[in-house]
Amino acid sequence: MRWRVGLMVFGVVFLWVALAGASEEGRAPLSEATRTCLACHRMVTPGIVADWERSLHAQTTPEEALEKPALSRRISAQKVPEDKKAVAVGCAECHTLNPDSHKDTFDHNDFKVHVVVTPTDCQTCHPQEVQEYQRNLMAKAYRNLKKNPVYHGLLETSLGPQKFEKDQLVYLPSHELTQADACLSCHGTRVEVKGMALRETPMGEMSFPILSGWPNQGVGRINSDGSEGACTSCHPRHSFSIEIARKPYTCAQCHKGPDVPAYKVYVVSKHGNIFKSQGKHWNWKAVPWTVGKDFTAPTCATCHASLLVDPNGTVIAQRTHQFNDRLAWRIFGLIYAHPHPKEADTTIIKNKAGLPLPTELTGEPVANYLIDQAEMSRREARIKTVCSACHATGWVEGFFIRFHKTIETTNQQTLAATQMMLTAWKEGLAQGLPSSIFDEALEKMWVETWLFYANSVRFASAMAGADYGAFANGRWYLNKNLQAMRDWLEFKRAVKKLK
């Protein structure tokens, strides 16, 4: 029996050695620390290792990346630490960076390792991308949701369990695990170390940190080193693929609706149709990305992030990780469409009523906190330049005229819904402020008006997916909801009169 076990062990070791040798082909030199990591993790987490081996991190050293022409570079650092420039970006290069700032750092096989790689770590090679991302609303998504009392109320009445007690529907606080499994899955969690735990592994018993708020790859995640954001929201571990980040499926993880129906609109648009028909032939890895050569219709990344050039190499749009850099209007998530906030941290915004909202309840923008008309024009000019790479000026201008009309009409309809709700509050038909404004039937209809239907109409207009904004989830339901609110108001008045 022993000789059989010995033979099996020999066979496993032989196979591991063969695979390890085979994986060296086409790969950049490895640091000794990363070799040590791979010695175990090829067996313990083979999927992670395989993903990494296919990545550019495994195939290119930072030194080689810096030698590429400026437009072809995927690294924005001017220099990298001496001990990292001539080796692949491997396990140790990321998971042992900045150990003193990571509260999740722990002793692991004679290394100081942390579980969660953060933007602070990534900026060793990608400082410009990280700096731009920090100016992005996504980086503050956790903070902007959890520290906004109005939206915290929406979160609680959407997620919290309820009980029927004494003829009343009572809302109970939502559990942090429920939040992490719902809104915070996209907005991000707060990752905190809650102690250490022993776990049995194929390598024996080992100690690991206990992390609350983990796993999570939300865009505004608060990391244990205090940084905000997660690069892996778009560039998933451990391939960190630009191809994946450029495809609309990545954005669909969080932008699918009904509150943010970007992907659903894209699918029914002409752009989405071309992508589905021809996308398999596109060059998803080229940097820069050449319009008409590498791809023939835009994806989310084309319009909002990518470095684009024409066939002559002339830059059409610079790469950006501040995803509203080409957007004048903020069209979803808030009660009214409005100019983008000046700052990514929207918790600083206060309207005249003292509410942390970028508009008054009656629609007027809180101008001091929002970009001005000059900046709106600059941002709209940037996105029009992207559109003009494929469309004539008349087409582009006509498209934006329609979009501006959509903003006007949906804001007008939202105002009608808000006026009915304010009337109900004034007449005592609903409670309203200062209590929750999301826990009564009329208030929930009001939320649906702007969060679902007006948003859908605006997205359909902005992304050339008109059908979705008509009957699928847009104008018909927006008007139907307004009528339901009016009928509710009359019903409540009648009931009050009878009493």
Buried (B, 14 or more C-beta within 10 A) or exposed (E): EEEEEEEEEEEEEEEEEEBBEEBEEEBBEBBEBBBBBBEBBBBEEEEBBBBBBEBBBBBBBBBBBBEEEEEEBBBBBEEBEEEBBBBBBBBBBBBBBBBEBBBBBBEBEEBBBBBBBBBBBBBBBBBBBBBBBBBBBBBBBBBBBBBBEBBBBBBBBBBBEEEEEEEEEEBEEBEEEBBBEBBBBBBBBBBBBEEEEEEEEEEEEBEBBEBEBBEBBBBBBBBBBEBBBBBBBBBBBBBBBBEBBBBBEBBBBBBBBBBBBBBBBBBBBEBBEBBEEEBEEBEBEBBBBBBEEBBBBBBBBBBBBBBBBBEEEEEBBEBBBBBBBBBBBBBBBBBBBBBBBBBBBBBEBBBEEEBBBBBBBBBEBBEEBBBEEEBBEEBBEBBBBBBBBBBEEEEBEEBBEEBBEBBEBBBEBBBBBBBBBBBBBEEEBBBBEEEBBBBBEBBBBBBBBBBBBBBBBBBBBBBBBBEBBBEBBBBEBBBEBBEBBEEBBEEBBEEEEEE
